[in-house]
């Protein structure tokens, strides 16, 4: 074969692999237990864009009260990177792996991370919540979480919106006003089976 034949034999149609690997997207980095803040610190040293949402929790000991800043999603730090740069993240001490399927990291939607960052920056009170897989879903109509979907709960006379990130199977509960949400229509196939 000639040199041109070898060059043409490897030609593949579709987007160039180089451009797919160069696009920066958000990923979830799974960390060792209680290493989220250390991982975030190391990502900062390596100049990797990251997001570690925290919430305040009051802990009481016998002699004092302490306010702790704890990870909103324990065990996870979100990183924005191109796939070609994943070793820069995977080699950080305390990072176990990037979340994905069959060993391939899966990107998170930019809208989810953007809305989460906007809501936490707007002083909404947030706290971890058990991951929900069932229940009536609602969509936020206004405010920093506009467009996000979640499950509306009633708690002590007020409403909470539980937003779930399916890839990492974690949820967060934020304060919500029932007037700011609308029901998400159920799919046609969700009705009960009839004989």
C-alpha positions as CSV (number, residue, x, y, z in Angstrom):
1,X,0.0,0.0,0.0
2,X,1.1,3.5,-0.6
3,X,1.3,6.2,2.0
4,X,-2.0,7.8,0.7
5,X,-3.7,4.4,1.0
6,X,-2.8,4.2,4.7
7,X,-4.0,7.7,5.3
8,X,-7.3,7.1,3.5
9,X,-7.9,3.7,5.2
10,X,-8.1,5.4,8.6
11,X,-10.6,8.1,7.5
12,X,-13.9,8.0,9.5
13,X,-16.9,10.0,8.8
14,X,-18.4,12.2,11.6
15,X,-17.1,14.8,13.9
16,X,-13.4,14.8,14.5
17,X,-12.5,13.0,17.7
18,X,-10.1,15.8,18.6
19,X,-13.0,18.3,18.8
20,X,-15.2,16.0,20.8
21,X,-12.5,15.5,23.4
22,X,-11.7,19.2,23.5
23,X,-15.2,20.4,24.5
24,X,-15.4,21.3,28.2
25,X,-18.3,19.8,30.0
26,X,-19.4,19.2,33.6
27,X,-18.7,15.8,35.2
28,X,-19.2,14.4,38.7
29,X,-16.0,13.3,40.4
30,X,-16.7,10.6,43.1
31,X,-14.4,11.2,46.1
32,X,-13.2,9.1,49.0
33,X,-15.2,9.6,52.1
34,X,-14.9,13.1,53.6
35,X,-12.3,14.2,51.0
36,X,-14.6,16.6,49.1
37,X,-13.0,19.8,50.4
38,X,-9.4,18.5,49.9
39,X,-10.2,17.5,46.4
40,X,-11.7,20.9,45.6
41,X,-8.6,22.5,47.0
42,X,-6.3,20.4,44.9
43,X,-8.5,21.1,41.8
44,X,-8.0,24.8,42.5
45,X,-4.3,24.4,42.7
46,X,-4.3,22.6,39.3
47,X,-6.5,25.4,37.9
48,X,-9.4,23.0,37.1
49,X,-12.8,24.6,37.2
50,X,-14.8,22.9,39.9
51,X,-18.0,23.3,42.0
52,X,-18.4,22.0,45.5
53,X,-21.8,23.2,46.8
54,X,-21.8,23.5,50.6
55,X,-24.6,24.1,53.2
56,X,-24.4,25.2,56.8
57,X,-25.3,22.8,59.5
58,X,-25.4,23.4,63.3
59,X,-23.9,20.7,65.4
60,X,-24.3,20.6,69.1
61,X,-21.7,19.1,71.5
62,X,-21.9,19.1,75.2
63,X,-20.2,22.4,75.7
64,X,-20.8,24.3,72.5
65,X,-22.6,24.8,69.2
66,X,-20.6,24.8,66.0
67,X,-21.7,25.8,62.5
68,X,-20.1,23.5,59.9
69,X,-19.9,23.9,56.1
70,X,-20.7,20.5,54.7
71,X,-20.9,19.2,51.1
72,X,-24.5,19.4,49.7
73,X,-23.7,16.2,47.7
74,X,-21.5,14.1,50.0
75,X,-18.9,12.2,48.1
76,X,-19.0,14.4,44.9
77,X,-17.3,17.4,43.4
78,X,-18.4,18.7,40.1
79,X,-15.6,19.5,37.6
80,X,-15.7,21.2,34.2
81,X,-13.1,19.8,31.9
82,X,-12.5,18.4,28.4
83,X,-12.2,14.6,28.3
84,X,-8.6,14.9,27.0
85,X,-7.8,16.5,30.4
86,X,-9.4,13.9,32.6
87,X,-6.1,12.6,34.0
88,X,-5.6,16.0,35.6
89,X,-8.7,15.3,37.6
90,X,-8.4,11.5,38.1
91,X,-4.9,11.8,39.6
92,X,-6.0,14.2,42.3
93,X,-5.5,12.5,45.7
94,X,-9.0,11.6,47.0
95,X,-10.7,11.2,43.6
96,X,-11.9,7.7,43.2
97,X,-13.3,8.0,39.7
98,X,-15.4,10.1,37.3
99,X,-19.1,9.0,37.4
100,X,-20.3,7.2,34.3
101,X,-21.2,3.9,32.7
102,X,-18.9,1.0,31.8
103,X,-15.9,3.1,32.8
104,X,-16.8,6.0,30.5
105,X,-17.5,9.3,32.3
106,X,-20.9,10.8,31.5
107,X,-21.3,14.6,31.2
108,X,-24.0,16.4,33.3
109,X,-26.3,18.9,31.6
110,X,-24.9,22.4,31.8
111,X,-28.4,23.6,32.7
112,X,-28.5,21.5,35.9
113,X,-25.2,22.8,37.2
114,X,-25.9,26.4,36.1
115,X,-29.3,26.4,37.9
116,X,-27.8,24.8,41.0
117,X,-25.0,27.4,41.1
118,X,-27.5,30.3,40.6
119,X,-29.8,29.1,43.3
120,X,-27.1,28.6,45.9
121,X,-25.7,32.0,45.0
122,X,-29.1,33.6,45.6
123,X,-29.1,32.7,49.3
124,X,-31.8,30.0,49.1
125,X,-31.6,27.7,52.0
126,X,-30.6,24.2,50.9
127,X,-29.8,20.9,52.5
128,X,-29.3,17.3,51.4
129,X,-32.4,15.2,50.9
130,X,-32.9,11.5,50.2
131,X,-32.9,10.8,46.5
132,X,-36.5,10.4,45.2
133,X,-37.5,8.2,42.3
134,X,-41.3,8.5,42.5
135,X,-43.8,11.2,43.1
136,X,-45.4,14.1,41.3
137,X,-42.9,16.3,39.5
138,X,-43.1,20.1,39.3
139,X,-41.3,22.6,37.1
140,X,-40.1,26.0,38.6
141,X,-41.7,28.9,36.6
142,X,-39.7,31.9,38.1
143,X,-36.6,32.7,40.1
144,X,-33.1,31.4,40.0
145,X,-34.3,27.8,39.5
146,X,-36.6,28.6,36.6
147,X,-36.9,25.6,34.3
148,X,-35.6,23.0,36.8
149,X,-37.9,20.1,37.7
150,X,-38.3,18.4,41.0
151,X,-40.7,17.0,43.6
152,X,-42.7,19.4,45.7
153,X,-43.0,18.6,49.4
154,X,-44.8,20.2,52.3
155,X,-42.6,20.7,55.5
156,X,-43.7,22.6,58.6
157,X,-46.3,24.7,56.8
158,X,-43.9,25.7,54.0
159,X,-42.9,24.1,50.7
160,X,-39.6,22.5,49.7
161,X,-38.6,21.6,46.2
162,X,-36.5,18.4,46.0
163,X,-34.2,18.5,42.9
164,X,-32.5,15.2,42.0
165,X,-29.4,14.6,39.9
166,X,-30.1,11.2,38.4
167,X,-26.5,10.4,37.4
168,X,-25.2,10.5,40.9
169,X,-28.5,9.6,42.6
170,X,-28.4,12.5,45.0
171,X,-31.0,15.1,45.8
172,X,-31.1,18.5,47.3
173,X,-34.1,20.2,49.0
174,X,-34.5,24.0,48.7
175,X,-37.2,26.4,49.9
176,X,-39.9,27.0,47.4
177,X,-43.1,29.0,46.9
178,X,-46.0,26.9,45.6
179,X,-47.0,29.8,43.4
180,X,-43.7,29.6,41.6
181,X,-44.1,26.0,40.4
182,X,-46.3,24.2,37.9
183,X,-47.1,20.5,37.6
184,X,-45.2,18.6,35.0
185,X,-47.7,16.7,32.8
186,X,-47.5,12.9,33.2
187,X,-46.5,10.9,30.2
188,X,-49.4,9.1,28.4
189,X,-48.0,5.7,29.3
190,X,-47.9,6.4,33.0
191,X,-51.6,5.6,33.6
192,X,-52.7,2.5,35.4
193,X,-52.9,-0.7,33.4
194,X,-56.5,-1.5,32.4
195,X,-57.9,-4.9,31.4
